Amino acid sequence: MAEDDEAKCSADVAEGSYFMAGVLAILGLMASVLVLSGLFHSVLRRVGQPSIISHILAGVVVGPTVLGRMVDLRQLGMKDAGRALGDAIYYLRVVFMFFIGLEMDLRYLRRHLRASIIVAFGGSALCLVLATISGPFFYGLLHPGQRTFQPESLYASTALFMLVLTSTASPVLIRIVTELKITGSETGQLAIGTAFANDIASLAAISMMVVSPTTYDKDGKPLPPPNRLVALPVVKVIMFLWMALNVWVSVRIMVWMTRLVNKTKQGKQYISKYELFAMLVLIVGLSQHVQLFGYSASMTAFIIGLTTPREGPTARTLIDRLAYPVHSIIMPLCFSTIGARLDFAKINCFTPTQFLFVVTYTTLLSTIGRVVGTVVAGRMIGIPARETLVLGFLLNVKGYADILAINLGDSTGIWNGAAQGVLLLSSIITTFMAGPASAAIVRQQRRAFQYRSHCLQHLKLDQELRVLVCVHGAGSVHSMLTLAELSKGATPVAIYLLHLIELMSSRKYAITHFYHTGDGADEEDDDSGRWGYAPVIDQVVAAVNGFTNGTFIPVRQMTAISSLETMDADVCNGAEDARASLVVVPFHKEQRYDGRMVCRHDNRRELNQRILQRAPCTVGVLVERRLGTIAERQSTATEGGPSRSAADDPAGETHNVVAVFLGGPDDREAVAYATRLAAHPSVSVMVTRFLPAGASLHSSTEVPSTTLMSPRRGGDDHLVAVVVGEKEEEAMADEEFMADFYARFVAPGHVSYTERYVSNGPELVESLCSMAGMYSLFVVGKGADGGSAAVTQMTSGMGGLYEECPELGHVGDLLSSDDLSGCCASVLVLRQHNVRHRMKQDPNGVDHGLR
């Protein structure tokens, strides 16, 4: 009865009775894959896994292993979910392969051509040796109980096994490198270049194999070709040359059409949606044309994408418009078809122990061959050992060329379903290991080079100051570098500039195109030749070069491309790599043409807040009000008289700087930074200390004999004693610091000093307003709630006046506000890195005074 029902169902399917049911089933499978893939990736990305693992696992769930046991698609004329999805997305797979080739910008490979080729050859060579030696053994493991083997199928299996072991999935590697935030490092760029070299070699070998491949029966015997002439070597060579000619013609047509569209759209940023659709139809049509002569349409599309000109609006539109749908929709569907074709229940030729052994054996061969070969090759060209380990694990990711080789072995009868399951599971495991292993090595390497940050208060004036300045664009480059140059004091300063670029989600993994410079484009057509983030990067580079050419001060440039949610990690990593003592970030507001501060990027404020909390060193937020420079020559005399006049300055220009001191570690950091500025020949520094009304006139030069309250046992009295003791301790630290500062800098006349007395917050605001317009730069500390009693008294009543930017503190928020009339000076708000606990543990007992 069941056979009669199946025969009747098949007849009904042939007549088209279940056409709409089949369409709905396909759409349901696609929707299930996309939803499951997103759910799996939301969990697996937390352990460093790329999205391809989630896509394959989603395919396994919708395939015959899980959902296939509940829903029988054969009643709708479908063999299984994998083949149904594969047939439905056939043309989408062609577009996907074209986009993969388009992402492989060969100009990126030229950056590290020699090293990439050597590392790729070293890792692949050892894998080839291991695959050649163990290939027959692996073939025997896949056919337990079979005593005789056909030499032809054994050789073909070994050749495909070599491809599986040596392949590297560059799209997957780019995702891991992006998530590890090493795309701008030498290791990350070398890994991408080496993956490109591996991919091109593997795909070239597969291209040779798909030309008139030999098929085999279940016993491993080669099947005779339909035409005996096809088996002749001469005929095979002619066929290969004919296919190569058709591929070359298709490539030339695509290149010609791309340049024609670029010429007609000269000066435009993008081509229209109709032209984009026409280009996609042309790509699919050319690929199908070549397939008529026996070559793979997917491989043709890949070659077309690899050779498509990168300059002009056509490539820009293809990358920008296809990036999101390809990575979010097409790629999950393509890789899910691999998992959907697996049925682990049918792997009945193995016992569980045998299956585990074969998978482990294959995984170890791939890992040992790739990692050991990469380490040996890397050490031969002088790459550090830890970096070669990272390269080895990164280059062991699978999921692209190896899957093509597995599918070729399945379609030609070389491997059965059991072999396909073993190799695919081994590829998943090696890719699963690559992310966490590389991340662990990178974290260990960063911990090994982790530095002990010294805040400015404890940094000697004759020690080199290492400054990391962060910019979002070229507009703030000059002011940031000018501030860093003025900070050098009496010794040279090491300046590092980190260019922060926000990574758009639709372009998240097109890393190789961010540095594209449009070689070969018309220089007069600035828009068609430069795209991506290249114009922004070039503007920053030009601004840095202009500064260094005028000051002869070297600046080390770095670029970080990431989302704003994770950009603070890039800043922290950059500070550790530069071993910086000071990180300066721009304020989230910019000065408008009328002098008012406007916020054009509110999410940058959240970024600054995270940097203030997590940075491993002192952080400064620069509120820039002088476009182009921090300060200009001031004609207004400063209060109390500058320590050096403009006439004494050989450059004829004096930067009048005032440091505001109320009390606390952040204010001490501000004064310590001002003392470094005072050592510059063109800077005049004034330190203004605010004291509570009625305080001793000599409080800043004499250390008070205040004793801490001894904590008492029990309840609230103990808590009050601890809080009061901490406040008194901060007050003593302030007095000791100011006494040392007065003796070393004020008494010799290096820095001017004045005191102001206020009773509460409104008087403090009035006093600060009277200083507006007298200085070109205010240096203040952020301050913290719960300071000393004197600070609490002087700031009482300010909480409700200015709370627009509490991350700047009371004084910084006031000075950066437009409500402060007459203030046209820049403001630098400093927050001291919390090293108090570390200093207490220091057995050498570092002094807390200025050095």
C-alpha positions in Angstrom: 0.0 0.0 0.0 2.8 2.4 0.9 4.5 1.8 -2.5 1.2 2.5 -4.3 0.8 5.7 -2.4 4.4 6.8 -3.2 3.8 5.9 -6.9 0.6 7.9 -6.9 2.3 10.8 -5.2 5.2 10.8 -7.7 2.7 10.8 -10.5 0.9 13.8 -9.0 4.2 15.6 -8.5 5.1 15.0 -12.1 1.7 16.6 -13.1 2.4 19.6 -10.9 -0.3 19.0 -8.3 2.1 19.8 -5.4 3.9 22.7 -7.0 2.8 25.3 -4.5 3.3 22.9 -1.6 6.9 22.4 -2.8 7.5 26.2 -3.1 6.2 26.7 0.4 8.3 23.9 1.7 11.4 25.4 0.2 10.6 28.8 1.6 10.0 27.2 5.0 13.4 25.5 4.8 15.1 28.8 3.9 13.4 30.6 6.8 14.3 27.9 9.2 18.0 28.0 8.2 18.2 31.7 8.6 16.6 31.7 12.0 18.6 28.7 13.3 21.8 30.1 11.9 21.2 33.4 13.7 20.4 31.7 17.0 23.4 29.4 16.8 25.8 32.3 15.9 24.5 34.4 18.8 25.8 31.7 21.1 28.9 30.5 19.3 30.3 33.9 18.6 30.9 34.3 22.3 33.4 31.6 22.1 35.2 33.0 19.0 33.4 30.9 16.4 32.9 32.2 12.8 29.4 32.3 11.3 30.1 29.4 8.9 29.9 26.9 11.9 26.4 28.2 12.7 25.4 27.9 9.0 26.4 24.3 8.7 24.9 23.3 12.1 21.6 25.0 11.0 21.7 22.8 7.8 22.3 19.7 9.9 19.2 20.5 12.0 16.9 21.0 8.9 18.4 18.0 7.2 17.6 14.3 7.5 19.5 14.0 10.8 16.9 16.0 12.8 13.9 17.6 11.0 14.1 15.2 8.1 12.9 12.4 10.4 9.7 14.4 11.1 8.9 15.7 7.6 9.3 13.4 4.6 10.0 15.7 1.6 10.0 12.8 -0.8 6.2 13.1 -0.9 6.8 16.4 -2.6 9.2 15.0 -5.1 12.4 16.1 -3.2 15.1 13.6 -2.3 16.2 15.5 0.8 16.5 19.0 2.3 20.1 19.4 1.1 19.4 18.8 -2.6 16.2 20.8 -2.4 18.0 23.8 -1.0 20.9 23.3 -3.4 18.6 23.3 -6.4 16.6 26.3 -5.2 19.6 28.5 -4.6 21.6 27.4 -7.7 21.8 30.9 -9.2 22.4 32.5 -5.8 25.5 30.2 -5.4 26.8 31.6 -8.6 26.4 35.2 -7.2 28.1 34.1 -4.0 31.1 32.7 -5.8 31.4 35.8 -7.8 31.4 37.9 -4.6 34.0 35.7 -3.0 36.3 36.4 -5.9 35.5 40.1 -5.8 36.5 40.2 -2.1 39.9 38.8 -2.9 41.7 41.9 -3.9 45.0 40.8 -5.3 46.5 44.2 -4.4 46.2 43.2 -0.8 48.3 40.1 -1.5 51.1 42.3 -2.9 51.7 43.9 0.5 53.3 40.7 1.8 53.8 38.8 -1.4 57.1 37.1 -0.5 56.2 36.2 3.1 52.7 35.1 2.1 54.0 32.7 -0.6 56.7 31.3 1.7 54.2 30.7 4.6 51.6 29.3 2.3 54.1 26.9 0.7 55.6 25.8 4.1 52.2 25.0 5.6 50.9 23.3 2.5 54.0 21.3 1.8 53.9 19.4 5.1 50.2 18.8 4.6 50.9 17.4 1.1 53.5 15.1 2.5 51.3 13.8 5.3 48.3 13.4 2.9 50.5 11.5 0.4 51.8 9.1 3.1 48.5 8.6 4.9 46.2 8.8 1.9 46.0 5.0 1.3 45.5 4.4 5.0 42.7 7.0 5.1 41.0 5.3 2.1 41.2 2.0 3.8 39.7 3.5 7.0 36.7 4.7 4.9 36.2 1.2 3.5 36.4 -1.2 6.4 36.2 -4.8 5.5 37.2 -4.3 1.8 40.4 -6.2 1.0 41.1 -5.1 -2.5 41.2 -1.6 -3.9 41.3 -0.1 -7.4 44.4 1.9 -7.9 42.6 4.6 -9.9 40.1 5.3 -7.1 42.9 5.2 -4.5 44.9 7.8 -6.4 41.9 10.0 -6.9 41.0 9.8 -3.2 44.5 10.7 -2.2 44.6 13.7 -4.5 41.3 15.0 -3.1 42.5 14.3 0.4 45.5 16.4 -0.2 43.3 19.3 -1.3 41.1 19.0 1.8 44.2 19.1 4.1 45.9 22.0 2.4 42.9 24.3 1.8 42.3 27.5 3.7 39.0 29.3 3.7 39.9 32.9 3.3 36.3 34.2 3.8 36.2 32.4 7.2 39.7 33.6 8.1 38.8 37.2 7.4 35.9 36.9 9.8 38.1 35.5 12.6 40.9 38.1 12.0 38.2 40.8 12.2 36.8 39.5 15.4 40.3 39.2 16.9 41.0 42.9 16.0 44.3 42.1 14.3 43.4 43.2 10.7 45.7 46.2 11.0 48.6 44.2 12.4 51.4 42.5 10.4 50.1 39.1 11.6 46.6 39.8 10.4 47.6 41.1 7.0 50.0 38.3 6.5 47.3 35.7 7.4 44.9 37.2 4.9 47.5 37.3 2.2 48.6 33.7 2.8 44.9 32.6 2.8 44.5 34.3 -0.6 47.5 32.4 -1.9 46.2 29.1 -0.6 42.8 29.7 -1.9 44.0 30.6 -5.4 46.2 27.5 -5.5 43.5 25.1 -4.3 40.8 26.5 -6.6 43.2 26.3 -9.5 43.7 22.6 -8.7 40.0 22.0 -8.4 39.5 23.8 -11.7 41.8 21.3 -13.4 39.9 18.3 -11.8 36.4 19.4 -12.8 37.4 19.3 -16.5 36.0 15.9 -17.7 36.3 14.1 -14.3 36.3 10.3 -14.1 33.4 8.7 -12.2 33.6 5.5 -10.2 31.1 2.8 -9.2 30.5 1.5 -5.7 33.5 -0.9 -5.9 35.9 1.9 -7.0 36.1 0.9 -10.6 36.2 3.8 -13.1 33.1 3.9 -15.3 33.7 4.1 -19.0 32.9 7.6 -20.5 29.9 8.0 -22.8 32.4 8.6 -25.7 35.7 6.8 -25.8 37.3 9.7 -27.5 36.9 11.8 -24.4 39.2 9.4 -22.5 42.1 10.2 -24.8 44.7 12.5 -23.3 44.9 14.6 -26.4 41.2 15.2 -26.4 41.3 16.1 -22.7 44.0 18.7 -23.4 41.9 20.1 -26.3 38.8 20.3 -24.1 40.7 22.0 -21.4 42.1 24.6 -23.8 38.6 25.2 -25.2 37.1 25.7 -21.7 40.0 28.0 -20.8 39.3 30.0 -23.9 35.6 30.3 -23.0 36.5 31.4 -19.5 39.0 34.0 -20.9 36.3 35.3 -23.2 33.8 35.6 -20.4 36.4 37.4 -18.2 37.2 39.9 -21.0 33.5 40.6 -21.6 33.0 41.3 -17.9 36.1 43.5 -17.8 35.1 45.4 -20.9 31.5 45.9 -19.6 32.8 47.1 -16.2 35.0 49.7 -17.8 32.3 50.8 -20.1 29.9 51.4 -17.2 32.6 53.2 -15.3 33.2 55.5 -18.2 29.5 56.3 -18.6 29.2 56.8 -14.9 32.3 58.9 -14.5 32.1 61.2 -11.5 29.3 59.1 -10.0 29.6 57.3 -6.7 27.3 54.4 -7.6 25.6 52.9 -10.6 21.8 52.6 -10.7 19.9 49.6 -9.4 18.9 48.7 -13.0 22.5 48.7 -14.1 23.4 46.6 -11.0 20.7 44.1 -11.9 22.0 44.0 -15.5 25.5 43.3 -14.3 24.3 40.4 -12.1 22.4 38.9 -15.1 25.5 39.2 -17.2 27.6 37.4 -14.6 25.1 34.6 -14.3 24.7 34.4 -18.1 28.5 34.2 -18.7 28.8 31.5 -16.0 26.0 29.4 -17.6 27.5 29.9 -21.0 30.8 28.3 -19.9 29.0 25.5 -18.1 27.5 24.4 -21.4 31.0 23.3 -22.4 31.4 21.2 -19.2 33.1 23.7 -16.9 31.6 24.7 -13.5 29.5 27.8 -13.4 30.5 28.5 -9.8 34.2 28.4 -10.7 33.7 30.6 -13.7 31.8 33.2 -11.5 34.7 33.1 -9.0 37.3 33.8 -11.7 35.1 36.6 -13.1 34.9 38.2 -9.6 38.7 37.8 -9.1 39.5 39.6 -12.3 36.8 42.4 -12.2 38.5 45.8 -12.1 38.3 47.3 -8.6 38.3 51.0 -9.5 35.2 52.9 -10.4 31.6 52.9 -9.3 30.8 49.4 -10.6 33.0 47.5 -8.2 32.0 50.0 -5.4 28.3 49.3 -6.0 28.8 45.5 -6.2 30.7 45.5 -2.9 28.4 47.8 -1.0 25.1 46.5 -2.3 25.9 42.8 -2.2 27.9 42.7 1.0 24.9 42.5 3.3 22.6 40.1 1.4 25.5 37.8 0.6 26.8 37.6 4.2 23.4 37.6 5.8 21.2 35.5 3.4 23.1 33.9 0.6 26.1 32.5 2.5 24.0 30.9 5.3 21.8 29.2 2.6 24.9 28.0 0.6 26.7 26.5 3.6 23.5 25.1 5.1 23.1 22.9 2.1 26.3 21.1 3.0 25.0 20.3 6.5 21.5 19.5 5.2 22.9 16.7 2.9 24.5 14.9 5.9 22.6 12.0 7.5 24.8 10.7 10.3 22.3 7.9 10.8 23.4 6.4 7.5 27.1 6.2 8.5 26.6 2.6 9.4 29.9 1.3 8.1 31.6 2.5 11.3 31.1 1.7 14.9 31.1 4.8 17.1 34.7 4.1 18.2 35.8 3.7 14.6 34.0 6.8 13.5 35.6 8.8 16.4 39.0 7.5 15.5 38.7 8.4 11.8 37.5 11.9 12.6 40.3 12.4 15.2 42.9 11.0 12.8 41.9 13.4 10.0 41.7 16.4 12.3 45.2 15.8 13.8 46.7 15.3 10.3 45.3 18.7 9.2 46.2 20.5 12.4 49.7 19.1 12.8 50.6 19.6 9.1 49.3 23.2 8.9 50.6 24.5 12.2 54.0 22.8 12.2 54.6 23.7 8.5 53.6 27.3 9.1 55.8 27.6 12.2 58.9 26.2 10.4 58.3 28.5 7.4 57.6 31.5 9.5 60.7 31.0 11.6 62.8 30.8 8.5 61.9 34.3 7.5 62.2 35.7 11.0 58.6 35.8 12.2 58.3 35.4 16.0 57.2 32.1 17.4 53.9 33.2 18.9 52.9 34.9 15.7 53.7 31.8 13.6 51.5 29.8 16.0 48.6 32.3 15.4 49.2 32.0 11.7 49.2 28.2 11.8 45.8 28.0 13.6 44.3 30.7 11.5 45.3 29.1 8.2 43.8 25.8 9.4 40.3 27.1 9.0 38.1 25.2 6.5 34.8 25.7 4.8 35.4 26.7 1.2 37.8 24.8 -1.1 37.7 21.7 1.0 33.9 21.6 0.7 34.2 21.8 -3.1 36.6 18.9 -3.0 34.3 16.9 -0.8 31.4 17.6 -3.2 33.5 16.6 -6.2 34.4 13.3 -4.5 30.8 12.6 -3.7 29.5 13.5 -7.2 32.2 11.3 -9.0 31.7 8.3 -6.6 35.2 8.5 -5.1 33.8 8.9 -1.6 30.6 7.6 -0.2 28.3 9.3 2.3 30.4 8.1 5.3 33.5 9.7 3.9 31.6 12.9 3.3 30.4 12.9 6.9 33.9 12.2 8.3 35.6 14.9 6.3 33.0 17.5 6.9 32.9 16.9 10.6 36.7 17.1 10.7 36.6 20.5 8.8 34.0 21.8 11.3 36.3 20.7 14.3 39.4 22.3 12.8 37.6 25.5 12.1 36.0 25.4 15.6 39.5 25.1 17.1 41.0 27.9 15.0 39.2 30.8 16.6 39.6 30.0 20.3 43.2 28.8 19.9 44.2 31.9 18.0 42.4 34.2 20.5 44.1 32.4 23.4 47.6 32.9 21.9 46.8 36.6 21.1 45.6 37.2 24.7 48.7 35.4 26.1 51.0 37.5 23.8 49.3 40.7 25.0 49.6 39.7 28.6 53.3 38.8 28.1 53.9 42.3 26.8 51.6 44.0 29.3 53.2 47.1 30.7 52.9 48.8 34.1 51.4 52.1 33.3 52.8 55.1 35.3 50.5 58.0 35.7 51.9 61.4 34.8 52.1 62.3 38.5 54.7 59.6 39.0 56.5 59.9 35.7 59.9 61.7 35.9 60.2 64.8 33.8 63.4 63.5 32.2 61.6 60.2 31.1 60.2 59.8 27.7 56.5 60.5 27.5 54.6 58.1 25.2 51.3 59.7 24.0 48.6 58.0 22.0 46.2 60.4 20.3 43.0 59.2 18.7 41.3 60.9 15.8 38.1 60.2 13.9 39.1 62.4 10.9 41.6 64.8 9.5 40.0 67.8 11.1 41.4 67.1 14.6 44.8 65.8 13.5 46.7 69.1 13.8 45.3 70.0 17.2 45.9 66.5 18.7 49.5 66.4 17.4 50.2 70.0 18.5 49.1 69.0 22.0 51.3 65.9 22.0 54.3 68.0 20.7 53.8 70.5 23.5 53.8 67.7 26.0 57.4 66.6 25.4 58.9 68.7 28.2 62.6 68.6 28.3 62.9 65.2 26.6 61.6 63.8 23.2 58.1 62.6 23.1 56.9 59.4 21.3 53.7 60.2 19.5 51.3 57.5 18.3 48.3 58.4 16.2 45.4 56.0 16.1 42.8 56.6 13.4 39.4 55.3 14.5 37.1 54.3 11.7 33.6 53.1 12.3 32.9 49.8 10.6 29.6 49.6 9.0 27.8 46.3 9.5 27.1 45.8 5.8 30.9 46.0 5.1 32.0 44.2 8.1 34.2 41.6 6.4 35.3 43.4 3.3 38.5 44.2 5.0 40.7 44.0 2.0 38.9 46.8 0.2 39.2 49.3 3.1 42.8 50.2 2.1 42.1 50.3 -1.6 43.7 53.2 -3.3 42.4 52.8 -6.9 45.6 52.2 -8.7 45.3 52.8 -12.3 42.3 55.2 -12.0 42.2 58.6 -13.5 43.7 60.9 -10.9 41.5 63.7 -11.9 38.4 61.6 -11.2 38.8 61.5 -7.5 35.5 59.8 -6.8 35.7 56.9 -9.3 39.3 55.9 -8.3 39.0 56.0 -4.6 36.3 54.4 -2.5 35.6 52.5 0.7 37.5 54.2 3.5 40.5 55.1 1.4 39.6 58.8 1.1 39.3 59.2 4.8 42.5 57.4 5.5 44.4 59.4 2.8 43.1 62.7 4.4 44.4 61.7 7.8 47.8 60.6 6.3 48.1 63.9 4.4 47.3 65.9 7.6 49.9 63.9 9.5 52.5 64.4 6.8 51.9 68.1 6.8 52.5 68.2 10.6 55.6 66.1 10.5 57.1 68.1 7.5 56.6 71.3 9.4 57.8 70.2 12.9 60.2 67.3 12.0 58.6 65.2 14.7 58.0 61.6 13.8 54.5 60.3 14.3 53.7 56.5 14.2 50.3 56.0 12.6 47.9 53.2 13.2 44.4 52.5 11.9 41.6 50.7 13.7 38.4 49.6 11.8 35.7 48.3 14.1 32.2 49.1 15.3 31.8 51.8 17.9 30.6 49.2 20.4 34.0 47.5 20.4 36.2 50.5 19.5 37.3 51.1 23.1 39.0 47.7 23.0 41.1 48.9 20.0 42.1 52.0 21.9 43.1 49.9 25.0 45.1 47.5 22.8 46.7 50.5 21.0 47.7 52.0 24.4 49.2 48.7 25.5 51.1 48.2 22.2 52.4 51.8 22.3 53.1 51.5 26.1 51.5 54.9 26.4 51.3 56.9 29.6 48.6 59.2 28.2 45.7 58.6 25.8 44.0 61.7 24.3 40.6 61.3 22.7 38.5 64.0 21.0 35.4 65.4 22.6 32.2 64.1 21.0 31.2 67.7 20.1 32.7 69.9 17.4 32.9 73.6 17.1 30.6 75.1 14.6 31.3 78.1 12.4 29.6 80.5 14.9 31.7 79.1 17.8 29.1 77.0 19.4 29.7 73.3 20.2 27.4 70.9 18.4 27.1 67.1 18.7 27.2 65.3 15.3 28.0 61.8 16.6 26.3 61.1 20.0 27.6 57.5 20.0 31.1 58.8 20.3 30.2 60.1 23.7 29.5 56.6 24.9 32.8 55.5 23.3 34.7 58.2 25.3 32.9 57.0 28.5 34.0 53.5 28.0 37.6 54.6 27.3 37.7 56.6 30.5 36.6 53.5 32.4 38.8 50.9 30.8 42.0 52.6 29.5 45.2 51.2 31.1 46.7 54.7 31.5 45.7 58.3 32.0 43.1 59.5 29.6 42.5 63.0 28.4 39.4 64.3 26.6 40.3 67.3 24.4 37.5 69.9 23.8 38.8 71.6 20.8 37.6 75.2 20.1 40.5 76.4 18.0 40.2 74.9 14.5 43.6 74.0 13.2 45.6 74.8 16.3 45.2 74.6 20.0 46.2 78.1 20.8 47.3 81.2 19.1 49.4 84.0 20.4 47.4 85.7 23.2 47.5 89.5 23.5 45.7 89.4 26.8 48.0 89.3 29.9 47.4 86.3 32.2 46.5 86.7 35.8 49.5 87.1 38.0 51.8 87.4 34.9 53.1 84.7 32.8 56.3 82.9 33.6 57.7 83.8 30.2 56.6 86.6 28.0 56.1 86.4 24.3 59.3 88.4 23.8 61.3 85.8 25.6 60.0 83.1 23.3 62.3 82.6 20.3 59.4 81.5 18.1 57.5 84.7 18.9 54.4 82.7 20.0 53.3 81.9 23.5 50.7 79.3 24.4 49.0 80.5 27.6 47.9 77.4 29.6 46.2 77.3 33.0 45.8 74.3 35.2 42.9 74.3 37.6 43.5 72.5 40.9 40.7 71.8 43.5 42.0 68.5 44.9 42.0 64.9 44.2 44.1 62.5 42.0 42.7 63.8 38.7 43.6 67.4 39.6 47.1 66.3 40.6 47.4 64.6 37.3 46.4 67.9 35.6 49.0 69.9 37.4 51.7 67.2 36.7 50.8 67.4 33.0 51.0 71.2 33.1 54.5 71.0 34.5 55.5 69.1 31.4 54.0 71.7 29.2 55.9 74.4 31.1 59.2 72.9 30.0 58.3 73.7 26.3 59.9 77.0 25.2 56.7 78.3 23.7 54.3 77.5 26.6 53.5 79.7 29.5 51.8 77.9 32.4 49.7 79.2 35.2 48.4 77.0 38.0 45.3 78.3 39.8 44.4 76.6 43.0 41.0 77.0 44.5 40.7 76.8 48.3 37.7 77.1 50.7 37.1 80.6 52.0 38.9 81.1 55.3 41.7 78.6 54.5 45.3 79.3 55.4 47.1 81.4 52.9 50.1 79.0 53.2 48.1 75.8 52.9 49.7 75.0 49.6 53.2 75.2 50.9 53.0 73.6 54.2 52.1 70.0 54.9 49.3 69.9 57.5 49.6 67.8 60.6 46.2 66.2 60.1 45.9 62.7 61.7 43.6 60.1 60.3 40.6 58.9 62.4 41.3 55.5 63.8 38.5 53.2 62.7 36.3 51.9 65.5 34.7 48.5 65.5 31.0 48.1 64.9 28.3 49.1 62.5 28.0 52.6 60.9 30.7 54.1 63.0 33.3 52.0 61.3 32.0 53.0 57.8 32.0 56.7 58.7 35.5 56.4 60.0 36.8 54.7 56.9 35.1 57.3 54.6 36.4 60.2 56.7 39.8 58.6 56.8 40.0 58.3 53.0 39.0 62.0 52.6 41.6 63.1 55.0 44.2 60.9 53.3 43.3 62.6 50.0 43.7 66.0 51.6 47.1 65.1 52.9 48.2 63.8 49.5 47.0 67.1 47.9 49.0 69.1 50.4 52.2 67.0 50.0 51.9 67.2 46.2 51.3 71.0 46.1 54.2 71.6 48.5 56.5 69.6 46.3 55.2 71.4 43.2 55.7 74.8 44.8 59.2 74.1 45.8 60.3 72.7 42.5 58.4 74.8 39.9 56.9 77.9 41.4 59.9 79.1 43.6 62.4 78.8 40.7 60.0 80.7 38.4 59.2 78.0 36.0 55.5 78.1 36.6 53.2 80.9 37.7 50.9 80.2 40.7 47.9 81.8 42.2 45.2 81.0 44.7 41.5 81.8 44.7 39.1 81.4 47.6 35.5 80.3 47.1 32.8 79.3 49.5 30.5 77.2 47.3 29.8 76.1 43.8 28.2 79.3 42.5 31.3 81.3 43.6 33.5 78.7 41.8 31.5 79.2 38.6 31.8 82.9 38.9 35.5 82.7 39.4 36.0 80.4 36.4 33.9 82.7 34.2 36.2 85.5 35.1 39.1 83.5 33.7 37.4 82.9 30.3 39.2 84.5 27.4 42.5 84.8 29.3 44.0 81.5 28.3 44.2 79.3 25.2 44.1 76.0 27.0 42.5 74.9 30.3 43.9 71.7 31.9 41.6 70.3 34.5 41.0 67.0 36.3 37.8 65.1 35.9 37.4 64.7 39.7 35.2 62.2 41.4 32.3 62.3 43.8 33.2 61.8 47.4 36.4 63.8 47.4 37.9 65.7 50.3 35.8 67.9 52.5 37.3 71.0 50.9 36.4 69.9 47.4 32.9 68.9 48.4 32.4 72.4 49.9 33.8 74.3 46.9 31.6 72.3 44.4 28.4 72.2 46.5 25.6 73.7 44.5 27.2 73.0 41.1 25.3 69.7 40.5 22.2 71.4 39.2 23.9 74.0 37.2 25.9 72.1 34.6 25.2 68.4 34.1 25.3 68.1 30.3 28.5 66.0 30.2 29.1 64.5 33.7 31.9 62.4 32.3 34.0 65.6 32.2 33.4 66.4 35.9 32.0 69.6 37.3 34.8 72.0 36.1 35.3 70.3 32.7 31.6 70.3 32.0 31.3 74.0 32.8 34.3 75.0 30.7 33.1 73.0 27.7 29.6 74.4 27.8 28.4 77.1 25.5 26.8 78.8 28.5 30.2 80.0 29.7 30.3 83.3 27.9 33.6 84.6 26.5 35.3 81.2 26.7 37.1 80.5 23.5 39.8 78.2 24.8 40.3 74.5 24.4 39.8 72.3 27.4 41.8 69.1 28.3 40.1 67.0 30.9 42.3 64.4 32.5 41.4 61.3 34.4 44.3 59.6 36.3 44.7 55.8 35.8 43.9 54.1 39.1 47.2 52.7 40.2 46.7 53.2 43.9 46.3 49.5 44.7 49.3 48.7 42.6 51.4 51.4 44.2 50.5 50.0 47.7 51.8 46.6 46.6 55.0 48.0 45.2 57.8 46.8 47.5 60.0 49.6 46.4 57.7 52.2 47.8 57.5 54.7 44.9 57.3 58.3 46.0 54.0 60.1 45.4 55.5 63.4 44.6 56.4 65.0 41.3 59.6 63.7 39.7 
